[in-house]
Amino acid sequence: MNDKPSIDNKSATESHIWRAISDWDLNEELESSLADSIQSTFDSLDQKALIYKGNHPELGLKQMCRHIARKPDDLPSHIKRFYLAMQTRSIAQVEGALVDIIIILRFHGKSLSERLIRESLPLLGQEKVEVFTSIVNDKTVNAVLNMDVSFSVLVNGNSLPATFKRKEVS
């Protein structure tokens, strides 16, 4: 016998929603990678700590980048993104996070910038750490544009103030 209520009878189950989901195999959907993505989104948004505690840091990093694109002035989110990038051990993502932090701080919070740069040493290496340190110490944020900024959320052509935009060479 069919366990599902009949859509033909005029019962409470005759709704648009019931018709839409009556053929779904919900267990299959809940065990898919989509469910992991949804769960990591809730995990990353609910956490108040700066360091992510969950099973899907890559998905959390993606979600945090989207959040930063929506709210670029949210400094705690930038810090969370940095630590998520460190957890995933992605050099490009760590560089992008540091570039965004330097831009968002605009030479305020020098000790915070220096601490994060020092923490990235094992992943980035001495040469890149020295470049980031000199940018912060010399207050030469335009030097950021000479770096690989492909994973920076803020360097997308629209978010940077005019003084930070790369000048066209003619």
N, C-alpha and C positions, 0 to 999 in steps of 0.2 A: 504494500500500500504506500502511496506517496505521502511523505511527512509534511510537505509544504501545503499550506492552505490553498484552496482553489481560488484563482483570480476571478473565475467566472461568477462565484457567489457574491452577493452584495454584503460582504462582511467588512469589518474595520480594516482588514488587510488590503482592501481594494483602494490603493492610493498610488500616486505617481511614483513615490519612493519605493514602495513594495514592488511595483512592476519593474523598476529599474534594477533592483538588486536581487530579485527572486532567483535569477539563474547564476549568480556569482557563487563561486566556491570561496567563501570568506577565509577559511583556513589557509588556502593556497596564497591568497593575497597578503595575509598577515605574516607569512613566513618568507616573503620576497625581500629583495634589496630595497624596495620602496618603503617597506615598513621600517627598515634600519635607518633610512634617511629621515623619515618622519620622527622616529624615536630620538635620533641624534639632535634634531632641531629642537625638540622639547627639552632634551637634556641640557643643551648648550644655553638655551634661553633662560632656563630655570636656575642655573648655577650662579651663585653670588661670588664664589671664589674666582680668583684670577687664573688659576690653573685648572684646566679641564679634567674632570674625573668621569670617564665614560669609556665605552668600548669602541667608539667610532670617531677618533680625533680628526681624520681626514674630512669626514662629512661635517663635523663641527667647525672646521676651518673654513670650509666652503660657505657655511651658514654665516659665520662671523664676517667674512668678506662682504657678503650681501648686506648684512646689517650695517657695516661701516659705510658702504656705498649709500645707504639710506640716511645714515646719521654720521657724517664725517667728523663732527666735533666731539664725539663720545670717546674721551680718552680711555676710560676703563675697557671699552671694547677693543681699542687698539692694543692695549696691553694683553688682553685675553688672546687676541689674534697672534701676537708675537709668541706667546707661550704655546699655543696650539701648533704654530709653525715649527717651533723647537721640538715638540713632541713627535711631529710627523717626520722630523729630520730632513725637511726640504730646504735646501740652501736658498733657492730662488724665493720661496715664500718668506723666509726669515729676512732676506734682504729687502723684499717689498714691504714687510711690516716695519722694519727699521726706517726705511725711507719715509713712509707715511707718518711714523711717530716724530721724526725730525721736522717734517713739514707742519704737522699739527701743533707741535710745541712752539715753533718759531723762536727757538733759542731760549725759551723758558724751560725750567726743569732740567737743567744741565746734568745734575746728579742722576736723575732718572734715566736720561739718555745714555749717559756713560755706563751706568750699571747694566742696562740691557745690552749695550754693545759688548761689554766684558763677558756677559753670560753667553753671548753668541760665539765667542772665540773658538771653542772646540769644534763647532760646525763650520764657521766661515773661514777660519784660518787667520793668521797674524796680519797678512797684507790687507785684507778687506776690513778687518777691525781697525787698523791704522787709518785707512781712508775715512771710515765713519767717524772715528775719533777726531781727526783733523777737521772734518766738516763741522762737528759740534763745537770744537775749541776755537776755530777760526771764524765761525759764523758765516760760512760760505755755502749757503743752502743751494745756490745755483750749481755747485759741483755735483749735487745729486743727479742732475740731468745728464751728466757724463757717465753715469753708471747704468747698469741694466735695470730699468724701471718697469719691466714687463709685468711684474707681479704686484706693482703698487696699485692700490685701489684709487688713490687720489690723483695720480698722474694719468689722467685719461683725456686731457685736453680741455676739460670743463671745470675741474675742481680747483686747480691752482690759481692763486692770485696772479695778476699780470706781472708782478716783479719776479715771479719764479718761472715764468714760461720761457722755453727755449727760444732764442732769437733766430730768425731766419737768416741764413748765410747767403749773400748774393754774390 
